[in-house]
């Protein structure tokens, strides 16, 4: 079982409250705000952690580069994809 699958399994066993705490912790490590694709709309709406929460609902529609490969969460969560803000979460991109 890969790192991503382990993280997903751990999250599935958490209470909703613990999942929300984990998301808040991960948001502190998130570097989306420094990405060339991240824009003022996303910043104003405090959008972050696209890798886990999914693509931007309305703010980000164009890709201008990607910092996902250099994010500490990529290794920590075993992520293989990128451009989560426009293409969907790791889970969505894997088709899981």
C-alpha positions in Angstrom: 0.0 0.0 0.0 1.4 3.4 -1.0 1.6 6.5 1.2 -1.5 8.1 -0.3 -3.6 5.0 0.3 -2.3 4.9 3.9 -3.3 8.6 4.5 -6.7 8.0 2.9 -7.3 4.9 5.1 -6.3 6.9 8.3 -8.6 9.7 7.3 -11.5 7.3 6.7 -11.1 6.1 10.3 -11.1 9.6 11.8 -14.1 11.3 13.3 -15.4 14.4 11.4 -13.9 16.6 14.0 -10.5 15.0 13.8 -10.6 15.2 10.0 -11.3 18.9 10.2 -8.4 19.4 12.6 -6.1 17.5 10.2 -7.2 19.7 7.3 -6.5 22.8 9.3 -3.0 21.5 10.1 -2.3 20.6 6.5 -3.5 24.1 5.4 -0.6 25.6 7.5 1.9 23.6 5.3 0.1 24.4 2.0 2.1 26.6 -0.4 -0.7 27.2 -2.9 -0.6 30.9 -2.1 2.8 31.2 -3.7 1.8 29.5 -6.9 1.7 31.5 -10.2 -1.8 30.0 -10.9 -3.2 31.2 -7.5 -5.0 34.5 -7.9 -6.7 37.3 -5.9 -10.1 35.6 -6.0 -8.6 32.4 -4.4 -6.7 34.5 -1.9 -9.8 36.5 -0.9 -11.8 33.3 -0.5 -9.0 31.6 1.5 -8.9 28.7 -0.9 -6.1 26.2 -0.1 -5.3 22.5 0.0 -6.7 21.7 -3.4 -4.8 18.4 -3.3 -7.2 17.2 -0.7 -10.3 19.3 -1.1 -10.5 19.5 -4.8 -10.3 22.1 -7.5 -11.3 25.7 -7.1 -15.0 26.2 -7.5 -15.0 29.5 -9.4 -11.7 31.4 -8.8 -9.1 29.5 -10.7 -9.8 28.7 -14.4 -6.5 29.1 -16.1 -3.2 27.3 -15.4 -0.1 29.6 -15.2 2.4 27.2 -13.6 2.5 24.9 -10.6 4.3 24.6 -7.3 2.7 21.4 -6.2 5.8 19.3 -6.8 7.8 21.4 -4.3 5.1 21.4 -1.7 5.9 19.5 1.6 2.5 17.9 1.4 3.4 16.1 -1.9 5.8 13.8 -0.2 4.0 13.7 3.1 0.8 12.6 1.5 2.3 10.5 -1.3 0.8 12.7 -4.1 1.6 11.8 -7.7 -0.4 14.5 -9.6 -0.4 18.3 -9.7 -2.5 21.3 -10.7 -5.1 20.3 -8.2 -6.6 23.7 -8.3 -7.9 23.2 -11.9 -7.9 19.4 -12.3 -9.2 18.2 -8.9 -7.8 16.5 -5.8 -5.3 13.6 -5.9 -8.2 11.2 -5.2 -10.2 12.7 -8.2 -7.2 12.6 -10.5 -6.5 9.0 -9.6 -10.1 8.1 -10.3 -10.5 6.6 -6.8 
